[in-house]
Amino acid sequence: MQYLFKGSQTQERLNYLFAMCKIKSDDIKAAASDHLVKGLTKNNAALLNNVPAPNLSRALKTLNIYAELVEKIKEHDAANSQY
């Protein structure tokens, strides 16, 4: 399931996702931010940040995996909350 979409994230939430995964490249992070926060297309974000489009796509897939885990944790906590 797709959890991350063009322009759908805040920079703060994206930074949390970066903190959980092993993406270290500042250029990839900037391209992902341009796509997920600012709403640029994947290709434009990659071109603007001088990264190969396949590398950006791979990073976005990784981020989506972590976003899915976050959502599953939230669902679990909601289902098991005693408050």
QUIVEN-V557817 format. One record per helix or strand. SS is the DSSP state (2 for helix, 1 for strand). FROM is the first residue (numbers start at 1). TO is the last residue. If there is no record, write none. Layout:
ss;from;to
SS;FROM;TO
SS;FROM;TO
This chain:
ss;from;to
2;11;20
2;26;36
2;42;48
2;53;79
